[in-house]
């Protein structure tokens, strides 16, 4: 990664921040985006403390003009772009029957269109570098999860988009990675949208028992270096993908039972 330029969306916390630090330690020059100025500067200070050449850009990936500006500022500052990591994302925690339709729209705008917008503007530079495009997806992109209809839909859409793009870019030698970390200790569940669109404020899961964001970031770094196609992390995640492919009826029942235990306030 030495002297490569990496743009990471949603670099203010969790996997995004850990990935920025991991790539920076590996020698990359790092640009990060985020909506929260305070957290953005926190990550920038951490990068600076490591001596990493970096750029912090306040931007919302769900806004097309912001995505274009983020790419332009990255290239203007560093002169190139080698790796794009589409990490920015939000989740939800509500049954579809109860959820405002605006919740679904917001998830699609950030998780799917945010990936589409940023990738569109980064593509000429990534193609020139024969670099990498990464989508930070989820097991929910392989297997629809109850209480997460909008999140699952956005990740399925990301999968289809990046798989098609990977095929289109084969002749140009561009690497496309779909990374599915599984349940990871981060703040995505704390800020997940409730049925009315407000942040739920707390995680329904035991965060201490999950893979850390830092461990996920190291896996991502190696996957980009090795130009892997897919990355599925955690034993639970791998088992879910396997069962959903080969024993989908059983997967339905197991997933339902799992979320009944996790979400006792949902009448499933």
Residue pairs with C-beta under 8 A, 6 or more apart in sequence:
1 23
1 26
1 27
1 28
1 83
1 221
1 224
1 225
2 26
2 27
2 28
3 27
3 28
3 29
4 27
4 28
4 29
4 82
4 83
4 131
5 28
5 29
5 30
5 31
5 74
5 78
5 79
5 80
5 81
5 82
5 83
6 20
6 23
6 28
6 29
6 30
6 31
6 82
6 83
6 84
6 85
7 31
7 32
7 33
7 70
7 71
7 74
7 81
7 83
7 84
7 85
7 118
7 122
8 16
8 19
8 20
8 23
8 30
8 31
8 32
8 33
8 85
8 87
9 16
9 32
9 33
9 34
9 59
9 61
9 70
9 85
9 86
9 87
9 88
9 114
9 118
10 16
10 33
10 34
10 61
10 87
10 88
10 89
11 17
11 19
11 20
11 30
11 32
11 33
11 34
11 40
11 43
11 56
11 87
12 32
12 34
12 35
12 36
12 39
12 40
12 42
12 43
13 39
13 43
13 186
13 187
14 184
14 186
14 187
14 188
14 213
15 87
15 136
15 181
15 184
15 186
15 213
15 216
15 217
15 220
16 32
16 34
16 43
16 85
16 87
16 88
17 32
17 43
17 46
17 213
18 212
18 213
18 214
18 216
18 217
19 85
19 87
19 216
19 217
19 220
19 221
20 30
20 32
20 43
20 47
20 54
21 43
21 46
21 47
21 50
21 52
21 214
21 217
22 214
22 217
22 218
22 220
22 221
23 30
23 83
23 217
23 221
24 30
24 47
24 50
24 52
24 54
25 50
25 52
26 221
28 52
28 82
28 83
29 52
29 53
29 54
29 78
30 47
30 52
30 53
30 54
30 55
31 54
31 55
31 56
31 57
31 70
31 73
31 74
31 77
31 78
32 40
32 43
32 44
32 47
32 54
32 55
32 56
32 57
33 40
33 57
33 58
33 59
33 61
33 66
33 70
33 88
34 40
34 43
34 56
34 58
34 59
34 88
35 58
35 59
35 60
37 58
40 56
40 57
40 58
41 56
43 56
44 54
44 56
47 54
48 54
53 78
55 73
55 74
55 77
55 78
57 69
57 70
57 73
57 74
59 66
59 67
59 69
59 70
60 66
60 110
61 67
61 70
61 86
61 88
61 110
61 114
61 115
61 117
61 118
62 106
62 109
62 110
62 113
62 114
62 117
63 117
64 113
64 117
67 114
67 117
67 118
67 120
67 121
68 117
68 121
70 118
70 121
71 81
71 118
71 121
71 122
71 125
72 121
74 81
75 81
75 125
80 125
80 128
80 129
81 122
81 125
81 126
81 129
81 131
82 126
82 129
82 131
82 132
83 126
83 131
83 132
83 133
83 134
83 224
84 118
84 119
84 122
84 126
84 131
84 132
84 133
84 134
85 134
85 136
85 220
86 114
86 115
86 118
86 119
86 133
86 134
86 135
86 136
86 158
87 134
87 136
88 110
88 111
88 114
89 110
89 111
89 114
89 136
89 154
89 188
90 106
90 107
90 110
90 111
90 151
90 188
90 191
90 192
90 193
91 107
91 148
91 151
91 188
91 189
91 191
91 192
91 193
92 99
92 103
92 107
92 147
92 148
92 149
92 150
92 151
92 192
92 193
92 194
93 147
93 148
93 189
93 192
93 193
93 194
93 200
93 204
93 263
94 103
94 147
94 193
94 194
94 195
95 146
95 147
95 195
95 266
95 267
95 268
96 149
98 195
99 149
99 150
99 195
100 195
100 196
100 197
102 197
103 150
103 193
103 195
103 196
103 197
104 149
104 150
104 153
106 150
106 193
106 197
107 150
107 151
107 153
107 154
107 193
108 150
108 153
108 154
108 157
110 154
111 151
111 154
111 155
111 157
111 158
112 154
112 157
112 158
112 161
115 135
115 158
115 161
115 162
116 161
119 133
119 165
122 133
123 133
125 131
126 132
126 133
126 174
127 169
127 172
127 174
130 172
130 173
130 174
130 175
131 174
131 175
132 174
132 175
132 176
132 177
132 224
132 227
133 162
133 165
133 169
133 174
133 175
133 176
133 177
134 176
134 177
134 179
134 220
134 224
135 158
135 159
135 161
135 162
135 176
135 177
135 178
135 179
136 179
136 181
136 220
137 155
137 158
137 159
137 178
137 179
137 180
138 151
138 155
138 180
138 181
138 182
139 145
139 180
139 182
139 183
139 232
139 237
139 240
139 241
140 148
140 151
140 152
140 155
141 152
141 155
141 156
141 158
141 159
141 178
141 180
142 159
142 180
142 232
142 240
142 241
142 244
143 152
143 240
143 241
143 244
143 251
143 255
144 152
144 156
145 151
145 152
145 255
145 259
146 255
146 256
146 259
146 263
146 266
146 268
147 259
147 263
147 266
158 178
159 178
162 176
162 178
163 176
163 178
165 176
166 176
166 229
169 176
175 224
175 227
176 229
177 223
177 224
177 227
177 228
177 229
177 230
177 231
178 229
178 230
178 231
179 219
179 220
179 223
179 230
179 231
179 233
180 230
180 231
180 232
180 233
180 237
180 241
181 211
181 216
181 219
181 233
181 234
181 237
182 211
182 232
182 233
182 234
182 236
182 237
182 238
183 205
183 210
183 211
183 234
183 236
183 237
184 210
184 211
184 212
184 213
184 216
184 233
185 207
185 208
185 210
185 211
185 212
185 213
186 213
189 200
189 202
189 203
189 204
189 205
189 207
190 199
190 200
190 201
190 202
190 203
191 199
191 200
192 199
192 200
193 199
193 200
194 200
204 262
204 263
205 262
210 234
211 233
211 234
216 233
219 231
219 233
220 231
223 231
232 238
232 241
240 251
240 255
243 250
243 251
243 254
244 251
256 268
259 266
259 268
260 266
260 268
